[in-house]
Amino acid sequence: SQRTLLAEHEERIHGLEMERRRLHNDIQELKGNIRVFCRVRPLLPEERERQRGMPHLHFPPQDPHSLVGRERRAELRYDFSFDRVFPPGVSQQEIFQEIQLLVQV
């Protein structure tokens, strides 16, 4: 019973140590790494009329870190990866909620 209890505590300590390391790395990353965010602005009225939207840009809904650009020719495709991509419809408040920890650090 003592050995079982000791093994359980050692396992718990190991799990907590791994969590501490992960959190430490997250803090270090927030303090020192460069983050790259992409915000695509909404089209201006004259751009909307001329371009009929933004068919050349695709924002994968399942991946908020990617932006796919296409040329007029369908075979040309550009994949971009960022820390976060904000599509045109995102508000200032939503963006600030995403980056507020970085701003405060």
C-alpha positions in Angstrom: 0.0 0.0 0.0 2.9 2.4 0.8 4.6 1.6 -2.5 1.4 2.1 -4.4 0.8 5.4 -2.7 4.4 6.4 -3.4 4.1 5.5 -7.1 0.9 7.5 -7.4 2.6 10.6 -5.9 5.6 10.2 -8.1 3.4 10.0 -11.1 1.4 13.0 -10.0 4.7 15.0 -9.4 5.9 14.0 -12.8 2.6 15.2 -14.4 2.8 18.5 -12.5 6.4 19.0 -13.5 5.6 18.5 -17.2 2.7 21.0 -16.8 5.1 23.5 -15.1 7.6 23.1 -18.0 4.9 23.6 -20.6 3.6 26.8 -18.9 7.2 28.1 -18.5 7.8 27.6 -22.2 4.5 29.4 -23.0 5.6 32.3 -20.8 9.0 32.5 -22.4 7.5 32.3 -25.9 5.1 35.2 -25.0 7.9 37.3 -23.7 10.5 36.8 -26.3 9.2 35.4 -29.6 8.1 37.5 -32.5 4.4 36.9 -33.4 3.1 37.5 -36.8 -0.6 38.2 -37.2 -2.4 38.9 -40.4 -5.5 41.0 -40.6 -7.2 41.4 -43.9 -9.1 44.6 -44.1 -12.6 44.8 -45.5 -13.0 45.9 -49.1 -13.7 49.5 -49.8 -17.0 50.2 -51.7 -15.3 50.8 -55.0 -13.1 47.7 -54.6 -16.3 45.7 -53.8 -17.9 46.8 -57.1 -14.7 46.2 -59.2 -13.6 42.9 -57.7 -16.9 41.4 -56.6 -15.6 40.2 -53.3 -12.3 38.5 -52.5 -12.4 35.2 -54.5 -8.6 35.2 -54.5 -8.4 34.8 -50.7 -9.6 31.8 -48.7 -9.7 31.5 -45.0 -9.9 27.9 -43.9 -12.5 27.8 -41.1 -10.8 24.8 -39.4 -7.4 26.6 -39.3 -7.3 30.1 -37.9 -3.5 30.2 -38.7 -3.7 29.9 -42.5 -4.6 32.1 -45.4 -4.7 30.7 -49.0 -4.2 33.1 -51.9 -5.0 32.2 -55.5 -4.0 33.8 -58.7 -6.5 34.2 -61.5 -5.2 31.0 -62.9 -6.5 28.2 -60.7 -3.3 26.2 -60.7 -1.4 28.9 -58.9 -2.0 28.7 -55.1 -0.1 30.4 -52.2 -0.3 29.0 -48.7 0.6 31.4 -45.9 0.9 30.5 -42.2 0.7 33.0 -39.4 0.3 32.9 -35.6 -3.3 34.0 -36.3 -5.3 35.2 -39.3 -8.2 37.6 -38.9 -10.6 37.7 -41.8 -12.2 41.0 -42.9 -15.3 40.7 -40.8 -13.5 40.4 -37.4 -14.0 43.4 -35.1 -11.4 45.3 -33.2 -12.7 43.9 -29.9 -12.2 40.3 -31.2 -8.7 41.0 -32.2 -7.8 42.7 -28.9 -9.2 39.7 -27.0 -6.9 37.5 -29.0 -3.8 39.6 -28.4 -4.4 41.3 -25.1 -2.0 39.0 -23.2 0.7 39.9 -25.7 0.0 43.6 -25.3 0.1 43.5 -21.5 3.4 41.5 -21.5 
